[in-house]
Amino acid sequence: MKHVSLFPRPSPALALGSLMLIAAGQALAAEAVPAPATVDELTLARMPLESYIRGNANRDPAYISAAFLPTARIDGLRDGKPISRTTEEFASGFSGKPADDEALRKRRIDRIDLHGNAGMAQVTLDYPTITFTDYFVLLKVNGEWKIASKVYDAAQK
């Protein structure tokens, strides 16, 4: 009895051609995707985020100004309406004195993703009555990572 299959064997030439296409596709994909950031690069990219966190903890505008590019924008919603501020406007809202409930406030860097000179990060500011989720665009300028922009959400508890 002759064996019949619903999935016939491809010819050797077809099989070889398919393997070559797969290998070529993998090679192109490997070249198109930048290598993941090194640990050292991630450490450098954390610096403006840590400055931002220190600025929030101490309410110190110098830390905020150091974290952001001077051209950065800070965008979010206030009373359901879009609000956009410059770095200078944002930093001017910091009094230099920690909040009365500072001991109850928690902050963390949730993630950082870098590719070349560009990146993004997420930071959570967990306060007693509100949680801020901040999304940052990062840019490496002259070897130094800075926050190029910030968009945030404020969720009342």
Contacts in CASP RR format, 6 or more apart in sequence:
PFRMAT RR
TARGET T0000
AUTHOR 0000-0000-0000
METHOD contacts of the structure
MODEL  1
MKHVSLFPRPSPALALGSLMLIAAGQALAAEAVPAPATVDELTLARMPLE
SYIRGNANRDPAYISAAFLPTARIDGLRDGKPISRTTEEFASGFSGKPAD
DEALRKRRIDRIDLHGNAGMAQVTLDYPTITFTDYFVLLKVNGEWKIASK
VYDAAQK
10 18 0 8 1.000
34 115 0 8 1.000
34 116 0 8 1.000
37 45 0 8 1.000
37 112 0 8 1.000
37 113 0 8 1.000
37 114 0 8 1.000
37 115 0 8 1.000
37 116 0 8 1.000
41 114 0 8 1.000
42 112 0 8 1.000
42 114 0 8 1.000
44 140 0 8 1.000
44 143 0 8 1.000
44 144 0 8 1.000
44 145 0 8 1.000
45 112 0 8 1.000
45 114 0 8 1.000
45 119 0 8 1.000
45 121 0 8 1.000
45 138 0 8 1.000
45 140 0 8 1.000
45 145 0 8 1.000
46 109 0 8 1.000
46 112 0 8 1.000
47 144 0 8 1.000
47 145 0 8 1.000
48 66 0 8 1.000
48 67 0 8 1.000
48 68 0 8 1.000
48 138 0 8 1.000
48 145 0 8 1.000
48 146 0 8 1.000
48 147 0 8 1.000
49 67 0 8 1.000
49 109 0 8 1.000
49 112 0 8 1.000
49 121 0 8 1.000
49 123 0 8 1.000
49 136 0 8 1.000
49 147 0 8 1.000
50 109 0 8 1.000
51 63 0 8 1.000
51 64 0 8 1.000
51 66 0 8 1.000
51 67 0 8 1.000
52 63 0 8 1.000
52 64 0 8 1.000
52 67 0 8 1.000
52 68 0 8 1.000
52 123 0 8 1.000
52 136 0 8 1.000
52 147 0 8 1.000
53 107 0 8 1.000
53 109 0 8 1.000
53 123 0 8 1.000
54 60 0 8 1.000
54 63 0 8 1.000
55 61 0 8 1.000
55 62 0 8 1.000
55 63 0 8 1.000
55 64 0 8 1.000
55 67 0 8 1.000
55 94 0 8 1.000
56 64 0 8 1.000
56 105 0 8 1.000
56 107 0 8 1.000
56 125 0 8 1.000
57 98 0 8 1.000
57 102 0 8 1.000
57 105 0 8 1.000
57 107 0 8 1.000
58 96 0 8 1.000
58 98 0 8 1.000
59 94 0 8 1.000
59 95 0 8 1.000
59 96 0 8 1.000
59 97 0 8 1.000
59 98 0 8 1.000
59 99 0 8 1.000
60 94 0 8 1.000
60 96 0 8 1.000
61 91 0 8 1.000
61 92 0 8 1.000
61 93 0 8 1.000
61 94 0 8 1.000
61 96 0 8 1.000
64 87 0 8 1.000
64 90 0 8 1.000
64 91 0 8 1.000
64 94 0 8 1.000
65 87 0 8 1.000
65 88 0 8 1.000
65 91 0 8 1.000
67 146 0 8 1.000
67 147 0 8 1.000
68 74 0 8 1.000
68 87 0 8 1.000
68 90 0 8 1.000
68 91 0 8 1.000
68 146 0 8 1.000
68 147 0 8 1.000
68 148 0 8 1.000
68 150 0 8 1.000
69 87 0 8 1.000
69 139 0 8 1.000
69 141 0 8 1.000
69 146 0 8 1.000
69 147 0 8 1.000
69 148 0 8 1.000
70 87 0 8 1.000
70 88 0 8 1.000
71 87 0 8 1.000
71 148 0 8 1.000
72 86 0 8 1.000
72 87 0 8 1.000
72 146 0 8 1.000
72 147 0 8 1.000
72 148 0 8 1.000
72 149 0 8 1.000
72 150 0 8 1.000
73 84 0 8 1.000
73 85 0 8 1.000
73 86 0 8 1.000
73 149 0 8 1.000
73 150 0 8 1.000
74 84 0 8 1.000
74 85 0 8 1.000
74 86 0 8 1.000
74 87 0 8 1.000
74 89 0 8 1.000
74 90 0 8 1.000
74 149 0 8 1.000
74 150 0 8 1.000
74 152 0 8 1.000
75 82 0 8 1.000
75 83 0 8 1.000
75 84 0 8 1.000
75 85 0 8 1.000
75 149 0 8 1.000
75 150 0 8 1.000
75 151 0 8 1.000
75 152 0 8 1.000
76 82 0 8 1.000
76 83 0 8 1.000
76 84 0 8 1.000
76 151 0 8 1.000
76 152 0 8 1.000
76 153 0 8 1.000
76 154 0 8 1.000
77 83 0 8 1.000
77 153 0 8 1.000
77 154 0 8 1.000
99 105 0 8 1.000
101 127 0 8 1.000
101 128 0 8 1.000
104 127 0 8 1.000
104 128 0 8 1.000
105 125 0 8 1.000
105 126 0 8 1.000
105 127 0 8 1.000
105 128 0 8 1.000
106 125 0 8 1.000
106 126 0 8 1.000
107 123 0 8 1.000
107 124 0 8 1.000
107 125 0 8 1.000
107 126 0 8 1.000
108 123 0 8 1.000
108 124 0 8 1.000
108 126 0 8 1.000
109 121 0 8 1.000
109 122 0 8 1.000
109 123 0 8 1.000
110 121 0 8 1.000
110 122 0 8 1.000
110 123 0 8 1.000
110 124 0 8 1.000
111 121 0 8 1.000
111 122 0 8 1.000
112 119 0 8 1.000
112 120 0 8 1.000
112 121 0 8 1.000
112 138 0 8 1.000
113 119 0 8 1.000
113 120 0 8 1.000
113 121 0 8 1.000
114 138 0 8 1.000
116 140 0 8 1.000
117 139 0 8 1.000
117 140 0 8 1.000
117 141 0 8 1.000
118 137 0 8 1.000
118 138 0 8 1.000
118 139 0 8 1.000
118 140 0 8 1.000
119 137 0 8 1.000
119 138 0 8 1.000
119 139 0 8 1.000
120 135 0 8 1.000
120 136 0 8 1.000
120 137 0 8 1.000
120 138 0 8 1.000
121 135 0 8 1.000
121 136 0 8 1.000
121 138 0 8 1.000
122 133 0 8 1.000
122 134 0 8 1.000
122 135 0 8 1.000
122 136 0 8 1.000
123 133 0 8 1.000
123 134 0 8 1.000
123 136 0 8 1.000
124 131 0 8 1.000
124 132 0 8 1.000
124 133 0 8 1.000
124 134 0 8 1.000
125 131 0 8 1.000
125 132 0 8 1.000
125 134 0 8 1.000
128 157 0 8 1.000
129 156 0 8 1.000
129 157 0 8 1.000
130 154 0 8 1.000
130 155 0 8 1.000
130 156 0 8 1.000
130 157 0 8 1.000
131 154 0 8 1.000
131 155 0 8 1.000
131 157 0 8 1.000
132 152 0 8 1.000
132 153 0 8 1.000
132 154 0 8 1.000
132 155 0 8 1.000
133 152 0 8 1.000
133 153 0 8 1.000
133 155 0 8 1.000
134 150 0 8 1.000
134 151 0 8 1.000
134 152 0 8 1.000
135 150 0 8 1.000
135 151 0 8 1.000
135 152 0 8 1.000
136 147 0 8 1.000
136 148 0 8 1.000
136 149 0 8 1.000
136 150 0 8 1.000
137 147 0 8 1.000
137 148 0 8 1.000
137 149 0 8 1.000
137 150 0 8 1.000
138 145 0 8 1.000
138 146 0 8 1.000
138 147 0 8 1.000
138 148 0 8 1.000
139 145 0 8 1.000
139 146 0 8 1.000
139 148 0 8 1.000
140 146 0 8 1.000
END
